[in-house]
Amino acid sequence: MKERKLGTFQAIAIIVTVMISHIILNVPNHLITETGSATILNLIYVFIIFLIFFYIISRILKLFPNSDIIDICEYVAGKTVKNIFTIIVCIYLLVLSAFVVRTLAESLVLISFPNIDLEIVILIFIAIAIILNLFGFKVIARTTVFILPIVLVSMIIIFISSVSDFVPERALPILGYGASETFLNGLRKYFCF
């Protein structure tokens, strides 16, 4: 079986779709709850810190061309540590995906289907994921390319319809709940990136 890689546009479409769904679902609410009116300042601060972090990581990864993090782990610590690290990463991804499916299902039940049990919605998501994986990742990538323009147009419509809610007074006080909450505790907002 010949392995086919994703095209650049397909990869970008998948990343943008995932990021938009992440933004719509829970990021703004969580950020505003934690940092209040300093959310914009906090996002700029975390963004600058992560630019520095990603620059350092990219410099390190240049030392290991055509290697992923698991290959680097094997090179640095050996095969046993690589296997342990691989198991930890798999468990982390399973827990993270379960959390995301649960959050999405709760949002869907709360907003659209209040009379349907949460477990049924979660089972529907899992069944759809299994069926889509039977078709292969390439089909999912192609479908995402078709869905992306619809998602982008929807985001623009939502933004335009809520533009009257944006007022400069809501950005004050500039430090929200205080400097320590904005700069020290606010650094935990790395998940936004």
Secondary structure, 3 states (H helix, E strand, C coil): CCCCCCCHHHHHHHHHHHHHHHHHHCHHHHHHHHHHHHHHHHHHHHHHHHHHHHHHHHHHHCCCCCCCHHHHHHHHHCHHHHHHHHHHHHHHHHHHHHHHHHHHHHHHHHHCCCCCCHHHHHHHHHHHHHHHHHHCHHHHHHHHHHHHHHHHHHHHHHHHHCHHHCCHHHHCCCCCCCHHHHHHHHHHHHHHC
